[in-house]
Amino acid sequence: MPEQDFYFRPYETRRPPQSEPKNPKIEFLWQLMMTVTLALGAWYLIWRWGYSLNYQAMPLSILVATAETLAYLGSLIFAYDIWACKDTPRKSAPTTRANAGLSGTGLIKIDIFITTYDEDEELVRLSIQSAKAVIAPPNSRVRIYVLDDGARSDMKEIARQEDVNYLTRSGNAGFKAGNLKNALFNSTGDFFVICDADTRLFPKILMNTMGYFRDPKVAWVQTPHWFYDIPDSEPLWHLGTRFARRYLGKTRHKALQKNQKTGTEQDPFLVESGYFFDVIQRRRNRNNASFCCGAGSIHRREAAFTIANFLWKKASVQNKTLLAGNSQGGENILVQAAEIAPFQFHVSEDLLTSIAVHSEGGWRSVFHPQVESRMLSPWGMKAWAVQKLKYAGGTFDIALNRNPLFRSRMPWRIKLHYLATFFSYFSCFWILVLLLTPIFTLITGISPVSAYSVTFFAHLIPLLIANEIAMTLGGWGHSIHKSAQNTIATLPINFRAFYLALRKREIKFHPTPKTPKFDDALNYVRFHLIVLALSIGAIIYGIFLYLLGVSNITQAALIVNIFWAAWNAWSLLPIIRAAFWTPAHLPKHSAATPKSATNLERLFYAATK
C-alpha cells in the first residue's frame, strides 16, 4: 500500500521545545508575588463579605461573593499545586537487572505497546517505524506490539511487513484499558511503554528515562505530550474570507487575501499542552504526585500487577459474604474481578490507575520534563470536543463516585494535588456566575456590590495586578490567558460531563479522531455565541440606558461591568474562531476521499486537490 500524504506532513520538520532548567530567582519571585496575591485576596474577601454586599439585591450579591470566594479558594489550591519545582535527578539506564530492581539474571525486557482501534493503518505504520528506531539501553531487549482492538486484516498485514508483534482479541471490553490488559497477559516485558496510534517515539526515549527505574519503587515515568502538528491560526478578522471563498468566488477571494497579513498566532483549538506538563505536572513531581497520562509513559510491570492484585483482593473481601452463598453475588464478583486489571476499565483509566498507585504499596511516579515523543493534536471542533468530554467526564466520575480524597492510605500532600485537579473542573459553576453577572447588571442596573467606590477599587485593583504578575511568573513563559480561555471554552462540555457523572452515565470511549474534521463546528460553540451576543448586547443596552438617564446604574458601575463583559467576550473569541477555522492547505491523500466523509469534508478535499 503506498504511503499516504498526510495532512501533518508540513510540520514534520518541527523540533520539540526544550524544558527550561529550574530558575531559583524566578521561583522565589513567583512565590513572593503569589503570597502577596493570596494576602490581598483574603483582605478583599473580608471586606467584600463584611462591607460591600448589596442589601437591596442580597441573593445576587451573596451568589457573586460566593463565586469570588470559591475562585479564591481555587487560587489557594493552585498555588500549592505549582508552588515549587523539584525534578527527579536523572541517572544512566541500568545495565543489569539488579540495577533496575529486578530479580534474576539476563536481559532487561522492554515492550513497546502501540494501541489502535480504527485509525488509519498507514498512520500506525509511522508509529511502528518510530518505535523500531528506539535505541535499546545496554543489556536490554526491546519488542514492539501492535494492539489492534479493531481486529483489522490490513493492520495485521502492516505489522507483518514491519516485522513486529500483532495482538488482538475477540471483543473490546474495557477499550484501551482492556486492550493493555490483554497485551500484558500476552507479553513478558519487565517494563512497557504505552503509545497511542499516533505516538511517534524519539530514538533516545529509553536511554533518557530508564535510569529512573534504578529506584525499585518507581512504578512509572511520564513524559510530556508534544503536539507537533498544531497549525497556525488566522487573525480573527480573517474569518470573512471563509465566506468570501463561497459567496464571492475564487477571484474575489484571492484579491481579499492579498490585502491580508499572514496570521502568526498558533493553536486554534487551545490544545497546546506545555502549561499542563511543564508547569503543573512538573511541579507535582516534588510530592510524588504527577499522574499518568497514558501515551508516552514507561511502566514497571511488577507495580502494575501489584496494584491489580491489591484491588482484586479488596473486591473479594468486600464481596466475600456474597461469594459464600449467593450465586448472583458470585456472578457479580466475577464480573468485578474481570474488570480489575493493571489499567482499570474506565474512560480515564490512566488517572484512576495513578490514584491506585499513589494510594497503595509505596510506589512512586516520576515526571521526566523532556519531550521524548510527538503526537497529533485534534483538528476540528468534533475532535476537540470528544477529547475534552473524555477528560472532564472521567475526572468528574472519579471525583463523584471514586474520590481518592477519602482514601486513608494516600498521603495528604498527594491528596491536595488531586483536589486541585477536581477543583479546576468544578470551577465551571462559579465561572458561569462570574461570566453572566456583568450581563445581568448592565441590563437590569442591579449590582452585586453596594457601591463601586474608591474603597472598592482600592481593594480590587491591587489584587488583580498582583495576581497577573504572580501567574505570569508562575507560568514560566506559558500563556496564562490561554489557560483561562480554555476554561471558558470548555464550560458547556464540563456541565454535560458533570451531568453524566452525576447520573452515573457511561462516558463513551470514542478515540479522538486523527483526521481533520470541520463539519458541524458551530454546534459546539452555540453556548459561546449566545454569551458573546448577550455580552455585546448588554454593553450597548447599558450605555444606551445610561445616556438616556433612565438607568439606575452609576457611572462607576457602568464602566466596571462594561470592562468585565468585554473581557469575558474577548475570552470567548478564540474558541469561536476555532469553529470557523480551516487550514490554509491540506495535502491530498493518495487514497480516495473516505466514504464516511460529510458533504463539507468532500468539498474540502476537492478544494485542496
DADA-V774282 format. One record per residue. N is the residue number from 1. RES is the residue in three letters. PHI is phi in degrees with one decimal (NA if undefined). Layout:
N&RES&PHI + N&RES&PHI
//
This chain:
1&MET&NA + 2&PRO&-66.7 + 3&GLU&-68.5 + 4&GLN&-78.7 + 5&ASP&-90.1 + 6&PHE&-72.5 + 7&TYR&-64.2 + 8&PHE&-92.1 + 9&ARG&-55.0 + 10&PRO&-61.8 + 11&TYR&-105.4 + 12&GLU&-62.5 + 13&THR&-87.2 + 14&ARG&-66.1 + 15&ARG&-114.2 + 16&PRO&-70.0 + 17&PRO&-69.6 + 18&GLN&-92.8 + 19&SER&-70.3 + 20&GLU&-78.1 + 21&PRO&-68.0 + 22&LYS&-60.2 + 23&ASN&-114.4 + 24&PRO&-57.6 + 25&LYS&-67.4 + 26&ILE&-64.1 + 27&GLU&-63.3 + 28&PHE&-63.9 + 29&LEU&-64.1 + 30&TRP&-60.2 + 31&GLN&-65.1 + 32&LEU&-64.4 + 33&MET&-69.4 + 34&MET&-70.5 + 35&THR&-63.1 + 36&VAL&-62.9 + 37&THR&-61.1 + 38&LEU&-67.1 + 39&ALA&-66.3 + 40&LEU&-65.2 + 41&GLY&-64.7 + 42&ALA&-63.7 + 43&TRP&-62.1 + 44&TYR&-64.4 + 45&LEU&-69.8 + 46&ILE&-61.0 + 47&TRP&-66.8 + 48&ARG&-60.5 + 49&TRP&-75.2 + 50&GLY&-89.1 + 51&TYR&-133.7 + 52&SER&-119.0 + 53&LEU&-66.4 + 54&ASN&-89.0 + 55&TYR&-69.7 + 56&GLN&-83.6 + 57&ALA&-145.6 + 58&MET&-62.2 + 59&PRO&-57.0 + 60&LEU&-64.8 + 61&SER&-62.8 + 62&ILE&-67.7 + 63&LEU&-60.6 + 64&VAL&-68.9 + 65&ALA&-62.6 + 66&THR&-65.1 + 67&ALA&-61.8 + 68&GLU&-64.7 + 69&THR&-66.0 + 70&LEU&-66.7 + 71&ALA&-63.7 + 72&TYR&-64.9 + 73&LEU&-60.7 + 74&GLY&-61.6 + 75&SER&-64.6 + 76&LEU&-63.7 + 77&ILE&-67.3 + 78&PHE&-65.7 + 79&ALA&-60.7 + 80&TYR&-64.2 + 81&ASP&-58.6 + 82&ILE&-116.8 + 83&TRP&-58.8 + 84&ALA&-146.5 + 85&CYS&-107.3 + 86&LYS&-145.5 + 87&ASP&-72.6 + 88&THR&-72.9 + 89&PRO&-56.6 + 90&ARG&-83.7 + 91&LYS&-131.3 + 92&SER&-70.2 + 93&ALA&-61.1 + 94&PRO&-63.9 + 95&THR&-106.0 + 96&THR&-133.0 + 97&ARG&-63.2 + 98&ALA&-62.1 + 99&ASN&-65.4 + 100&ALA&-95.3 + 101&GLY&74.6 + 102&LEU&-112.0 + 103&SER&-89.7 + 104&GLY&80.5 + 105&THR&-125.2 + 106&GLY&108.6 + 107&LEU&-76.3 + 108&ILE&-84.6 + 109&LYS&-96.2 + 110&ILE&-126.4 + 111&ASP&-108.5 + 112&ILE&-111.2 + 113&PHE&-101.1 + 114&ILE&-111.8 + 115&THR&-86.5 + 116&THR&-152.0 + 117&TYR&-132.3 + 118&ASP&-132.5 + 119&GLU&-69.8 + 120&ASP&-54.0 + 121&GLU&-61.2 + 122&GLU&-72.4 + 123&LEU&-64.9 + 124&VAL&-65.2 + 125&ARG&-58.0 + 126&LEU&-61.3 + 127&SER&-66.9 + 128&ILE&-62.6 + 129&GLN&-63.8 + 130&SER&-66.4 + 131&ALA&-63.6 + 132&LYS&-67.2 + 133&ALA&-86.3 + 134&VAL&-66.1 + 135&ILE&-82.4 + 136&ALA&-79.8 + 137&PRO&-59.8 + 138&PRO&-55.8 + 139&ASN&62.4 + 140&SER&-125.2 + 141&ARG&-123.2 + 142&VAL&-113.3 + 143&ARG&-124.3 + 144&ILE&-112.8 + 145&TYR&-125.7 + 146&VAL&-94.1 + 147&LEU&-102.6 + 148&ASP&-98.8 + 149&ASP&-79.1 + 150&GLY&-96.4 + 151&ALA&48.1 + 152&ARG&-96.9 + 153&SER&-66.5 + 154&ASP&-64.5 + 155&MET&-67.6 + 156&LYS&-63.1 + 157&GLU&-66.8 + 158&ILE&-64.1 + 159&ALA&-60.5 + 160&ARG&-67.1 + 161&GLN&-62.2 + 162&GLU&-86.7 + 163&ASP&60.1 + 164&VAL&-125.5 + 165&ASN&-75.9 + 166&TYR&-124.7 + 167&LEU&-128.6 + 168&THR&-142.7 + 169&ARG&-149.6 + 170&SER&-70.8 + 171&GLY&-132.0 + 172&ASN&-132.0 + 173&ALA&-59.7 + 174&GLY&79.4 + 175&PHE&52.8 + 176&LYS&-61.6 + 177&ALA&-62.4 + 178&GLY&-67.3 + 179&ASN&-63.2 + 180&LEU&-67.3 + 181&LYS&-59.6 + 182&ASN&-60.2 + 183&ALA&-65.4 + 184&LEU&-67.1 + 185&PHE&-81.7 + 186&ASN&-124.4 + 187&SER&-146.6 + 188&THR&-130.9 + 189&GLY&-63.1 + 190&ASP&-72.5 + 191&PHE&-133.7 + 192&PHE&-142.6 + 193&VAL&-106.9 + 194&ILE&-97.6 + 195&CYS&-128.9 + 196&ASP&-82.9 + 197&ALA&-60.9 + 198&ASP&-105.8 + 199&THR&-81.5 + 200&ARG&-111.8 + 201&LEU&-69.4 + 202&PHE&-86.2 + 203&PRO&-56.8 + 204&LYS&-96.8 + 205&ILE&-57.6 + 206&LEU&-74.1 + 207&MET&-61.7 + 208&ASN&-89.6 + 209&THR&-119.2 + 210&MET&-65.2 + 211&GLY&-61.1 + 212&TYR&-63.4 + 213&PHE&-78.6 + 214&ARG&-62.8 + 215&ASP&-80.3 + 216&PRO&-66.9 + 217&LYS&-98.0 + 218&VAL&-77.9 + 219&ALA&-86.0 + 220&TRP&-155.3 + 221&VAL&-122.8 + 222&GLN&-104.0 + 223&THR&-107.7 + 224&PRO&-67.4 + 225&HIS&-88.2 + 226&TRP&-123.4 + 227&PHE&-87.5 + 228&TYR&-77.4 + 229&ASP&-99.7 + 230&ILE&-57.7 + 231&PRO&-82.7 + 232&ASP&-78.9 + 233&SER&-96.0 + 234&GLU&-91.5 + 235&PRO&-56.6 + 236&LEU&-57.6 + 237&TRP&-75.3 + 238&HIS&-84.2 + 239&LEU&-59.2 + 240&GLY&-61.8 + 241&THR&-69.1 + 242&ARG&-61.7 + 243&PHE&-79.9 + 244&ALA&-62.9 + 245&ARG&-61.3 + 246&ARG&-81.7 + 247&TYR&-99.4 + 248&LEU&-104.5 + 249&GLY&90.0 + 250&LYS&-64.7 + 251&THR&-63.2 + 252&ARG&-66.0 + 253&HIS&-62.2 + 254&LYS&-66.2 + 255&ALA&-64.1 + 256&LEU&-66.1 + 257&GLN&-61.8 + 258&LYS&-63.2 + 259&ASN&-93.8 + 260&GLN&-113.1 + 261&LYS&-85.6 + 262&THR&-73.1 + 263&GLY&-71.3 + 264&THR&-116.6 + 265&GLU&-70.7 + 266&GLN&-106.3 + 267&ASP&64.4 + 268&PRO&-62.3 + 269&PHE&-101.8 + 270&LEU&54.8 + 271&VAL&-111.3 + 272&GLU&-58.1 + 273&SER&-101.7 + 274&GLY&-58.7 + 275&TYR&-63.3 + 276&PHE&-64.2 + 277&PHE&-80.8 + 278&ASP&-76.7 + 279&VAL&-106.5 + 280&ILE&-74.7 + 281&GLN&-61.4 + 282&ARG&-63.9 + 283&ARG&-82.5 + 284&ARG&-69.9 + 285&ASN&-59.3 + 286&ARG&-63.3 + 287&ASN&-113.4 + 288&ASN&58.0 + 289&ALA&-123.5 + 290&SER&-69.4 + 291&PHE&-102.7 + 292&CYS&-71.8 + 293&CYS&-117.1 + 294&GLY&78.6 + 295&ALA&-56.3 + 296&GLY&80.4 + 297&SER&-109.5 + 298&ILE&-117.9 + 299&HIS&-124.3 + 300&ARG&-89.7 + 301&ARG&-58.8 + 302&GLU&-57.8 + 303&ALA&-65.4 + 304&ALA&-60.1 + 305&PHE&-77.8 + 306&THR&-63.5 + 307&ILE&-66.6 + 308&ALA&-61.3 + 309&ASN&-65.4 + 310&PHE&-63.3 + 311&LEU&-65.7 + 312&TRP&-64.8 + 313&LYS&-64.4 + 314&LYS&-63.2 + 315&ALA&-63.9 + 316&SER&-65.9 + 317&VAL&-64.0 + 318&GLN&-65.9 + 319&ASN&-115.5 + 320&LYS&-64.6 + 321&THR&-67.6 + 322&LEU&-69.5 + 323&LEU&-66.8 + 324&ALA&-65.9 + 325&GLY&-153.4 + 326&ASN&-122.5 + 327&SER&-64.3 + 328&GLN&-63.4 + 329&GLY&-62.2 + 330&GLY&-60.5 + 331&GLU&-64.4 + 332&ASN&-61.8 + 333&ILE&-68.2 + 334&LEU&-65.9 + 335&VAL&-64.4 + 336&GLN&-64.4 + 337&ALA&-65.1 + 338&ALA&-64.6 + 339&GLU&-88.4 + 340&ILE&-89.9 + 341&ALA&-138.7 + 342&PRO&-51.8 + 343&PHE&-122.4 + 344&GLN&-70.3 + 345&PHE&-73.3 + 346&HIS&-163.2 + 347&VAL&-63.6 + 348&SER&-114.5 + 349&GLU&-60.8 + 350&ASP&-69.6 + 351&LEU&-67.0 + 352&LEU&-65.3 + 353&THR&-68.1 + 354&SER&-59.5 + 355&ILE&-61.3 + 356&ALA&-63.2 + 357&VAL&-64.6 + 358&HIS&-74.9 + 359&SER&-95.6 + 360&GLU&-132.0 + 361&GLY&82.4 + 362&GLY&70.8 + 363&TRP&-76.6 + 364&ARG&-118.3 + 365&SER&-116.1 + 366&VAL&-131.5 + 367&PHE&-102.7 + 368&HIS&-93.9 + 369&PRO&-74.9 + 370&GLN&-89.4 + 371&VAL&-65.7 + 372&GLU&-125.5 + 373&SER&-161.6 + 374&ARG&-133.7 + 375&MET&-149.7 + 376&LEU&-96.8 + 377&SER&-90.3 + 378&PRO&-66.9 + 379&TRP&-110.3 + 380&GLY&119.7 + 381&MET&-66.8 + 382&LYS&-65.0 + 383&ALA&-61.6 + 384&TRP&-61.7 + 385&ALA&-66.9 + 386&VAL&-59.8 + 387&GLN&-63.9 + 388&LYS&-66.2 + 389&LEU&-66.3 + 390&LYS&-63.5 + 391&TYR&-60.4 + 392&ALA&-68.3 + 393&GLY&-62.6 + 394&GLY&-64.1 + 395&THR&-67.2 + 396&PHE&-62.7 + 397&ASP&-62.1 + 398&ILE&-66.1 + 399&ALA&-64.8 + 400&LEU&-86.6 + 401&ASN&-116.6 + 402&ARG&-141.2 + 403&ASN&-62.9 + 404&PRO&-74.4 + 405&LEU&-65.8 + 406&PHE&-99.4 + 407&ARG&-87.0 + 408&SER&-67.0 + 409&ARG&-80.7 + 410&MET&-77.2 + 411&PRO&-58.2 + 412&TRP&-63.4 + 413&ARG&-62.1 + 414&ILE&-72.1 + 415&LYS&-57.1 + 416&LEU&-65.1 + 417&HIS&-68.3 + 418&TYR&-66.9 + 419&LEU&-59.6 + 420&ALA&-61.3 + 421&THR&-63.1 + 422&PHE&-64.3 + 423&PHE&-62.8 + 424&SER&-63.7 + 425&TYR&-78.3 + 426&PHE&-70.0 + 427&SER&-63.0 + 428&CYS&-57.5 + 429&PHE&-70.1 + 430&TRP&-80.3 + 431&ILE&-66.0 + 432&LEU&-61.5 + 433&VAL&-60.4 + 434&LEU&-68.6 + 435&LEU&-74.0 + 436&LEU&-92.4 + 437&THR&-59.3 + 438&PRO&-62.8 + 439&ILE&-63.5 + 440&PHE&-62.3 + 441&THR&-66.4 + 442&LEU&-66.6 + 443&ILE&-80.4 + 444&THR&-97.8 + 445&GLY&79.8 + 446&ILE&-90.5 + 447&SER&-108.1 + 448&PRO&-80.0 + 449&VAL&-116.6 + 450&SER&-63.5 + 451&ALA&-161.6 + 452&TYR&-87.4 + 453&SER&-95.8 + 454&VAL&-60.5 + 455&THR&-61.8 + 456&PHE&-60.1 + 457&PHE&-66.5 + 458&ALA&-66.2 + 459&HIS&-86.2 + 460&LEU&-86.3 + 461&ILE&-62.8 + 462&PRO&-59.4 + 463&LEU&-64.4 + 464&LEU&-64.3 + 465&ILE&-66.5 + 466&ALA&-62.7 + 467&ASN&-65.3 + 468&GLU&-62.1 + 469&ILE&-65.8 + 470&ALA&-61.6 + 471&MET&-69.8 + 472&THR&-66.0 + 473&LEU&-65.0 + 474&GLY&-70.9 + 475&GLY&-81.2 + 476&TRP&53.1 + 477&GLY&90.6 + 478&HIS&-84.2 + 479&SER&-69.6 + 480&ILE&-76.5 + 481&HIS&-70.7 + 482&LYS&-64.0 + 483&SER&-63.9 + 484&ALA&-66.2 + 485&GLN&-64.0 + 486&ASN&-65.6 + 487&THR&-62.1 + 488&ILE&-69.7 + 489&ALA&-62.1 + 490&THR&-93.4 + 491&LEU&-53.4 + 492&PRO&-64.2 + 493&ILE&-66.5 + 494&ASN&-66.4 + 495&PHE&-65.8 + 496&ARG&-64.9 + 497&ALA&-63.5 + 498&PHE&-63.7 + 499&TYR&-61.5 + 500&LEU&-64.0 + 501&ALA&-68.7 + 502&LEU&-64.1 + 503&ARG&-85.1 + 504&LYS&57.2 + 505&ARG&-84.2 + 506&GLU&-72.1 + 507&ILE&-83.6 + 508&LYS&-65.5 + 509&PHE&-95.1 + 510&HIS&-58.8 + 511&PRO&-63.4 + 512&THR&-64.9 + 513&PRO&-55.4 + 514&LYS&-107.9 + 515&THR&-129.5 + 516&PRO&-62.2 + 517&LYS&-136.5 + 518&PHE&-121.9 + 519&ASP&-81.9 + 520&ASP&55.5 + 521&ALA&-62.8 + 522&LEU&-66.3 + 523&ASN&-61.9 + 524&TYR&-90.4 + 525&VAL&-126.7 + 526&ARG&-61.3 + 527&PHE&-58.2 + 528&HIS&-67.5 + 529&LEU&-65.6 + 530&ILE&-64.3 + 531&VAL&-65.2 + 532&LEU&-62.3 + 533&ALA&-63.7 + 534&LEU&-63.8 + 535&SER&-64.5 + 536&ILE&-65.7 + 537&GLY&-63.2 + 538&ALA&-65.9 + 539&ILE&-63.0 + 540&ILE&-64.3 + 541&TYR&-64.9 + 542&GLY&-63.5 + 543&ILE&-65.1 + 544&PHE&-60.4 + 545&LEU&-65.3 + 546&TYR&-65.5 + 547&LEU&-65.7 + 548&LEU&-77.1 + 549&GLY&78.0 + 550&VAL&-104.7 + 551&SER&-99.8 + 552&ASN&-90.8 + 553&ILE&-80.2 + 554&THR&-81.1 + 555&GLN&-62.5 + 556&ALA&-63.6 + 557&ALA&-63.7 + 558&LEU&-61.6 + 559&ILE&-64.8 + 560&VAL&-61.8 + 561&ASN&-75.1 + 562&ILE&-64.1 + 563&PHE&-59.3 + 564&TRP&-70.3 + 565&ALA&-65.2 + 566&ALA&-68.1 + 567&TRP&-62.2 + 568&ASN&-64.2 + 569&ALA&-62.6 + 570&TRP&-61.6 + 571&SER&-69.8 + 572&LEU&-81.9 + 573&LEU&-63.1 + 574&PRO&-58.7 + 575&ILE&-74.5 + 576&ILE&-68.0 + 577&ARG&-59.7 + 578&ALA&-60.8 + 579&ALA&-66.8 + 580&PHE&-95.7 + 581&TRP&-79.8 + 582&THR&-137.6 + 583&PRO&-68.8 + 584&ALA&-67.1 + 585&HIS&-150.2 + 586&LEU&-146.3 + 587&PRO&-55.6 + 588&LYS&-73.7 + 589&HIS&-78.9 + 590&SER&-70.7 + 591&ALA&-83.9 + 592&ALA&-71.3 + 593&THR&-57.6 + 594&PRO&-56.8 + 595&LYS&-63.6 + 596&SER&-81.2 + 597&ALA&-64.5 + 598&THR&-77.1 + 599&ASN&-59.6 + 600&LEU&-64.0 + 601&GLU&-64.7 + 602&ARG&-62.9 + 603&LEU&-63.1 + 604&PHE&-69.4 + 605&TYR&-60.4 + 606&ALA&-64.8 + 607&ALA&-68.8 + 608&THR&-95.2 + 609&LYS&-80.1
//
